[in-house]
């Protein structure tokens, strides 16, 4: 014991009337927040969980919080250390802790760790908070995703779903989420704003994910070649096995089993004879010769619908038609509520509404008109908000709140109309709340998709929160926030354009946004209410340090806790504070709008670029791969810059000597020369330091190369003396 520890221990014994705690369970059950206690046990966690340590004895576990770090004490506690700690009981978002007011920390050497308690996900609760546990037979819905810090991830076991959380300090960050069945170890913790629920598992690095299956999926089951009556599912395994797809129109599957893919690691199955505009459920099964094998989780996939596929975009702020390439962007100004009202009254059978806040009288009248026309209307809202418009709705409109007071809660802003009718179905989403302030004053966007497949996917998400598929909500079955699962399709083809759909917090939205930022080849523009995610800030800074993309953006809230604004400015990113009248309420970015051949996309929806949106709130995000939509948003973004009096110089595009695809790439790339006479030239791949790590002579106008030996990362592709292009290898 050092002198500081000795003096602190003496001081507390003199100044505080302590009663002895028999054990940690005694402390948890019989002592109150604010009391000073002494607890003893073995440390079960390390720096992977930040400065917090978990202490466990034979009866229970408890979190120890020293403040910023352990520098005031003899040493930083490590796994296996036997400790006695004296401090004040506190609570942080539901988690019971000792600290940060610690007055004594005594080290007694290393001891044997307790055996992890085997549990199922549903057993995580207050009685296990702070204890080391083990969940066997775990699979991950987001398998294949690169793990980001300060993020939550679902896991499944024994037919139950749980959540594990990874801090930025965790050595899991940057690793790919396993496609193997694993036994998952970790500490049971809690994060909740109202003191109930929010239980999550905290793994202590890769060592806590223990593979147990004989064969592992090394990629997710991916959907491609979407058509009205067919699509392709493909996946990879670490060893060769016989693969089939089991599928059906419910999670019970049973409709059919696909043809066998024998003894291979690369599995490709085409499902045919499907129904247009429908959602199918499927899983991959791989079997080894001895009968053992592995099964993927059941996921949902959509066929292409026979709806019109029309997409409509509306803004209420000014737009700049001078940068239009074809269609002129529509600025509705103060009439956005009238246009949305017209869409509402066009519904003929059903309307499902998920609205964070609602008070606009024009929309009130529209919903009441729809109800009077016999339209069945179901409504989900956030219980923390006034939602005063609900009081004026027709009595036939049934409403259901999220009431747990966590984060911004039910933060969605979407409307689904006539999902079961091919020619009538549409989804309205975007950034705008159904309030007069958002519709008329604050800068917002709305995008409408006339597509049955997308409407049915949104309906799945709605009914997960609603708790039933009928007109009456089932509060006992209703799921919000971290309780939800990834139950909706991702990929759609709408009007001939690919569209991706993600809901938070179950679908790993932040990682998808980051991957698209990193894949930008020519342009990156962003208009955001707030930006507080470190990883997204880092991705923008790294993009700015490339040779060929200069990000530019505007942010409304620059002084919120954790804002990335100053960090972007310090790293020479061209970002502007939207400090003029009315809030910039958007949550969108535009990628490669000027490069039609480089997959122009728009990311928009309700999802702010924050950890609360990623881990707590109910949010929706659409990613539209369409040059027309990208240019429409670019016109609005230019309008924002004009209002901020930012002069933008349009750079004339320069043609590169070759194109490389796919990008991102896995294993193999195709190089296509823009000039066939350039054959015989040399292509080089440069790593982030500018070092050439691969080169090959290109002997034909279209040439395939293997890059399987290269590490995942970002590379520059240079053909002879041409301008470099960017390639991501996964």
N, C-alpha and C positions, 0 to 999 in steps of 0.2 A: 504494500500500500504506500502511495506517495504522501508527502506532507499535506498537500492540498486536500486529498481524500480524508486523511485523518482529522484535520481541523474541521472539515465540513461535517463529518460524522459526529464529532464532539459537540459542535454547535447545535445540531438538530436535536440531540439528546437532551441538551440543556433547555432549549427553547420550546420544544413541542412535547405535549403529553401523549406519548405513543402507547397504543395497546398492541400487543403482538398479534400478527396474523398467523394462523396455523399453517396456511398454504395459500396458493394463488386463488383457488376456488373460494376460500373463506373471504379473501379480499374482494373478489368480484361480487359475492352475494351479500356481504354484510357491511361494506364500507361505501361511503358516498363520494361523489365528485367534490373535490376541494379538501378532502382529508389527506393527511400525510400517512403513508404506509411504507412498510418494508417487505419486499418480495424477494424470493430466492428461487433459483432454478438453473436450467441449462439453456444457453443461447441456441436457437434453431435457425437463425437467418444471418445474412451478411450484407455487404454493400450492394448486392443485386436489388435489395429493397430500399436503397437510399440510406439515410441515417437512422431510420427506425430499426430496432432490433426486437425480435420476439423471444420471450422467455417462457419456458414451460417446466412444470414439475409434474408429479404423478397425478395431479388433480385437474389442472387446467393450464391455459396459456394467457399471456398478457403482452401488449405492445409496450415497448420502452421508447420514449422519444426524448432525445437529449437537446433538442433544438437543432441548430445548423449542423453540428458534428459533435464528436466525442473528445475534442482536443482538451477539454477541461479535466479529463480523467486520466488515469494511469495508462490506459490503452484503449484502442477501439475494439469492442467486443467482436469475437469471431465465433463461427459455428463450433459448438462443443465446449465453449467457456462456461465454467460454473460461476455464477454471479449472485451477489446480494445487492439490491438497489433500494435506496430510500428516496421517495419523492412524492409529489402531490398527484392524486387521481384527477385526470381530465378526460374529456371526450371530444373527439374530432370527427364530425360527420358520422356519428354512430359508433365509431371505434373507441372502445375504452382503452386508455393509456395511463402509464405512469410517466409524468414529465409534461412539459419541458423543465419544470422546476425540480431538478434532481439535486439532492444534497449529499448523497453518499453512493459510491459505486465501488464494491469490493470484489476483487478477482480471486478465485480459489483454484485455478488450474483447469486442465481439460478433463472432461468426463465423457461417458458414452451417451450418444443421443438416444432419446426415446424412439421406439419403433413407430412409424407413421400409422395412424389409425385408419383402417380401410373403411371408406364411406361411399355413398352414391351422391351425385350432385345435389339432389333434393335435401340431403341431410345437413348441408352447410347451414349453420344457424348460430344463434347467440351462445348456445351451450358449447360450441366448438371454436368460438372466436379466439384467435391467437394460437391455435394448436396445429401441429404438423400432421397432415393427413395424406392419404393416397387414394386416388380414384382409378380403378382398373378398367381396362378396355375402352379407352377414350379415343374418339375421333374428332377431327376439327372441320367444321363446315367451310372455313376459310383456308383449308390446306393449300399450300403453294404460295400463299401471300407472304411477302416480306414483312417481318414483324417490326412495327414501329413502336417507339417509346410513348409512354403516357397514353396507352391504348388498351381497350378491352377486347377480348375475343371469346366467342362461344365455344363450348365443347359439349360433346354428348357421350353418355354412358348409361347402360341399362335402361334405355328408353327415356332418359331424363336429360335435361339441359342445364349446364352451369356456365359461369363466366370466370375467366381468369384475366388478371390485369398485369401489364408489363410497364414498369417505370423506365424512364430514359436511361437510368443507371444500370439496367439489367443487361447482362451479357447475351440475352436472347435477341436484343435489338439488332436488326440487320440479318438475322437468320431467317431461313424459309420455314414457315409453319409446316410441321411434319404431315406427310400424307400417310404415314404408318399408323396403325393402331398402337397406342402407347398406354403405359401406366403413368398417370400424372400425379406428381407430388407437389406439395406447397403448403403454405400457411393459410388458414382460413382468416379472412379479414372482412371488413365491412366499410362501405362508402354509401351513405345515404343522408339526405338533408332533413328527414323527419324522424330519424332514429329507428325506423323499421325497414326490414328487407335490405337489399343492396349487398348481400353476402357474395364474396368473390374469393377466388383462390390466387395466391401469390407464389408462382414458381420461382425458384432461386437459381435461374440460369438453365442452360441446356441439360444439365445433369438431372433435372427433375422431370424430363420427358424421356421415359424409358421404353424403347421400342419392344413390342412383344409379338408382332405378327411375323409370319414366315416370309411374306411378300409385302412390299410397300408400294403405294401409289406415289410416284415421283412427280406427278403433275395432277392438277385438278381434272375432272371430267369436263372437257370443253365442248361447246356447241358451235358448229359452223354450218355453212351451206343451208341456211334457213330458207325454206320454201313453204307454200301453203299446205302441202300434204307430206312433207318430209323434212328431216334435218339429220346432220351427222354428229355423233358423239365420239370423242377420241380421248385417250389417256395413255399414260406411260407407267410402267412398273419397273422396279429395280432388277427383277429377274424374270425370265420368260415364264409365262403361265397361259392357261386357256381362259379367254375372257368372253363374257356375255353381258348384254344389257337386259336387265329386267325392267319393264316399264308398264305404265297404265295411266288412267285418268284420275286416279286417287293415290294417296300415299300407300295404300294397300297393294298397289301394283296389280299383278295378276292378269293384265290384259294379254300380254304376250312375252315371249323371250326371244331375243335376237339370235341371229346365226352365230355359231361359235367362231371365235378368233383363236386359232390353235397356236400354242407354244411360241409366243412372241412377247416382246417388251413394249412394242408400239401397237396400240389397239385402236382400230377405226371401225365404227359400226354405223351404217346408214339405216335409219328407221323410216319406213315408207308406209303409205296407206293411212296417213293421219288426217285429222279433221282441221280445216283452216280456222285460224283465230282461236285456237284452243291451248290449254295448258296441260302438259303431260308431266308425269313424275317418273324418274328413272334412277337406277343405280347400276354401277359396274360391279361385276363379280369376277374375280380371278382365282383360278383353281390350279394347284400344283398336282403332279402325278400321284402324290401320296394322299390326295384328298384335302389337304390343308389349303389355306388361301386367305384372301382378304376381300372385304366388301366395302365399297365407297358409301358415303352417306346418300340418302335419297334427296335429290334436288329436283326443282321444277324447271321446265323448259317450254317455250312457246313456239307455236308454228306462226307463219305469216298469215295475217288476216286478209279477208277480201273487202275490208273497208277502204275508203278512198285514200287514206294515208296522208291527207292534207295536213300541213302544219302551219299554224298562224302565230305570228309574234306581235306583241303590242308593248309599247313603252308609254309612259306618261311624261317623260322628260324630252328635251329637245334632241333631235337627230340631225346628222350632217349628211345630206344627200350628195354632197360633192365627192364622197368616197364610195358611193354606190357602184356596184359592178353591173347590176341589172335591175332588180326589184328595189323600190324605194321603201325604206323602213317606215312603219306607221307610228307616229307619235299622237296619242289620243289626248294628251294634255289633261284637262280636268274632266274629260269624258270617259275615262277608263271604266268607271263604275257602270255607265250606260251600256258599253259594249259587253262587259261581263254579264250584266243583267239580261241582255239579249240572248246570250248563250244559255243562261240558266232557264229562261222561259222557252227555249227551243226543245228542252227535254220532254219526252213523251211518256216515259214509264217510271224511271228511277233516277234519283240523285243521291249520291253519297258525298258528304261534305266533311273534310277534316280541316278545321280552321282554328288557328291559334287565338285570334281575337276577331270580334265581329260587332260593328255598330253602324254600318252604312245604311241609310234609309232607302236609297235606290235599290240596293240588293235585298233589303227586307221585303220590299214590295214585289220584287221579282220572285223570290222564293215563295211568297204567299200566293202569287199568281200561279206558279207551278203546282203548288199544293191544291189550289182550287180546281186546277185542270186534271186532278186525279193522280199526279205524280207522287210516288212514295218517296219520302225524304228521310234519310237517316243522317244524324249530325254528331260528330265528335269534336270536343273543344277542350281547351286548357282551363282547368278549374281555378288557377290562380288569378286569371284575368277577369275584368268586369264583364266582357261579352254582353253588354247591355242590349245589343240587337236581338238576342235570343228571346227577350221578354215580349217582343212584338211579332214573333213568328206564329203562324197558324198552329192551332192545338194539335193538328195531326202530325206535325213534325216532331219526331222523337229524338231527344238529345242524350248524350252520354259524355261525362267529363273524365279527364285524367286528374286525379286529386292528390298525388303523392308529394307535390311541392318540390320536386327535384329539378334543378336546372331551370330551363325555360319550359320544360315539360313537353306537352303535345304541341310542337312548334311547326307542324305541317301547315301548308296552304294549298290544298288541292280539292278539286271537285271532279267526281266521276259521274257521267251521265249514260244511262241506257247501255250498261256494259254487256247485256245479253242480246243486243240487237246490232247486227253487223253494220247496217247502213246508218245507224243513229249514234253509235258509241263515240264518246270523246272524253278526254282528260284535260283539265285545265290545271296548270301548276305554274311555278315561278316563285318570285320573291315577295309578292304583295300579300299582306294581310287583308282581310275583308273589312277594313276600317276606312273611314273617309280620309283620315290623314295619310294613310299609305296609298290609297287609290288616287287621291287628288293632288297631294302636296309632295310627299317624299318620292325620290326616284326609285321606280320599280319596273319590273318586267313580268309579263305573263306570256306563257306559251301554251298553245292548244293543239293536241294531237287527235285527229279523227281516226282512231284505230281501236278495234275491238280487243286485240291481244293485249295491248298496253292497259286498256280499261279493266280487263279481267285481272291483270297482275296487281293493279292498284286496289282493286276490290278485295283481293286476298289480304293485302296489308290492312285495309280498312277493317275487314272482319276479324282479323287477329286482335285489333284494338277493341272492336265492338263486342267480341266474345261469342258471336253467333252469326249464322248466315240468314237470319230472319229479321223481321221488322223491329224486334225488341232486343235491346242489348242484354248480355249475360255478364253481370259484373264479376261473378265468381270465376268466369273463364276468360275474362278480358285481360289482355297483356299489353303493357306499355314499357317503353324504355328498355333497360337491359333484360327484362323478362321475355322480350320477343325473340323469335328465331329467324334465320334467313330462309324464308319460305316462298320467295317470289323469283320468277325468272330474271335473268340479267339481260339477255340479248333479244333484240327485236329488229325487224326490218320494216320500216314505216315509210311508205311512199318511195320505196327503193333505196332508202338511206338507213344505215345501221344506227340503232339507238340503244344505249345502255341505261339500266335502271337500278338504283341502289337506295335502300332505306337504312336509316340509322336508328339505333346503334348496332344492329346485328350484321350488317353486310360489308364492313371494312371500307367504308366510303373514303376515308382520309387517305388510305394507301392507294386507292384508285386515282384520286385527284393527284397525288404526288407522282404516280407513274406517268400520267399524261403530261404533267409539267416537264418531267425529265425527258419526255419523248419529243418535245417541241423542236422543230427544225428551222423555222423561219420567223415566227411571231409569237409573242405571248403578251396578252393584255388582260388586266384584271380590274374589276370594279367590285369592291367589297365593303360591307358595313364594318367588319372587323377581321383582323388576322392575328391570331395568338398562338398558332401551332408552330413550334420551332422547326419541325421537319419540313413543313411547307415553306417557311421562310428560308431555310437552308437550300431547298430545291430551287427557289427563285434566284438566290444569290449565285448558286453554282451555274445556273442557266446564264446569268449575266456575265459570268466569267468565261463563257464559251466564245468561239470566234464568230458566231453567226446569228445569235439571238440576243436582242436587247429588250428585256422585259420593260413594260411600262404599265403603271397602274394608279388607281386612286382608292384611298381608304377613308372612311368617315371617322371611325373611332380610333384615335391614335394614342390615347392616354390610358386605355384600359389596362388592367393588370396583365402582363405578359405580351403586350402588343409588340409585333415584329417591325413596326414602322421605322423606329430609329435604327434598328439593325439593318434594314434594307437601305436606308439612306447612307449609313456609315460604310456600306459595301457598294456604293455607287449605283444602286438600282434607281432608275427613274420612277419614283413614286411620289404622289402628291396627296396632301391632306385636303379632303373635300371640306373646306371650311366656309362654304357659302351657304345661303339660306336653304332650308329643307334638307332632310337627311338623304344621303346616298344609302339606300337600303338593299341594294343588289347583293347577290352572292354568286357572281358569274365570272368566268374567264373565257377568253377566246384564244384558240391556238391555231397558228398557221393559216390565218384567214387569207393571206396573199398567195399561198401556194396550193392551188387546187389539187395538184398531184401528191401533196404531202398530208392528206387526210385532215382538212380543216374541221375543227370541232368547237362546240360550245358546251360548257358545263354550267348548269344553272339549277335552281330549285330553292329549297328553304334552308339548306345546310350552311350555316356560317362556318368559317374556317377556324374552328375552335375545338378544344377538347370536350367541352360540354356537348356540342353538337355531335361529336364522334362517339361519346361514351354514355350519354345520359338521355338526351332529347329524342323525341320522335321526329325524324326528318326524312325528306325525300330529295333525291338528286337524279337529274336526267343528263345524259351525255349524248349530244346529237352530232353525228358525223355527217355534216352536210355543208357544202360551200355556200349555198344560198343563206342558210340560217346564220352561219358564221359572219357573212357580210352584213346581214341585218343588225346583228349585235355590234359589229364594228362601227356601223353608222351611229349607233347610240353612244358607244364609247367615245367616238370622236366628238360627239355633242357634249359629253362630260368635260373633255379636255378643252373644248372651245369655251365653255362656261368658266373654266379655271384659268383661261387665257394662256394655255400652254400651246406653244407653236410646235407642230410635229412635221418633220421633214420626211416625205414619202421616199423611200429608197427604191430605185428601180431594180427589179429582180435580175439577177445574173444567172444564166443557165450553167449548171454544172456539167461536167463531161460524162458523168454516169449517175445512175440511180441504183440504190441498194435496197432490197426488200427481202423478207418482211422486216419491219422495224417497229417494235423490238423483235429481236431474232432469237431463236433457240436452235443451236446445232448447225444450221445451214443457212447461207445467204445466197441470193441471186444478184449478180451484177449485170446491169443492162447499160450498154454504151449508147450515148445519144448520137454518136457518129461512128458508123461501122468501120470507117477508115482508121479509127483510133485503135483497132485491135493490135495486140502486141505490146501495148503499154503496160506499165506496172502499177498495181494498186497496193496501197499501204494502209494498215490500221495503226493509229497512234493512241497510246493510252493517255490518261489525264495529265501525265507529266510531259507529254510531247514525244515520248520514246516510241519508235517503231517496234511493234511487237509481232507484226505479221505482214508479209508481202507476197504477192503472187502476180505472175504475168497473165494478163487477160487475153486469151487467144481467139475468142469468139465474141460476137456482139452480145450474146446472152450467155453468161458463164456462172456456174454454181461453185461455191466454195464452202468447205467445212470450217466452222469456227468453234467446234465443240471443245477444242483444247483450251480456249481462252476463258478466263475468269469472267463471271458476270460483272458488268459495269458499263460505263459510257466510253465510247471510242470515237475518234475522228477518222473518217474515210477520205483518203486523198488519192486521186488518180492522176499520175504525172504532175503537171503544174496547175491543175484545176483548183477551183475553190473547194475547201473541205466540206463534207457533210457529216452529220452526226449519226451514230449507230449505237443503239442500246442492245447489249447481249444479256439475256436472262439465264 
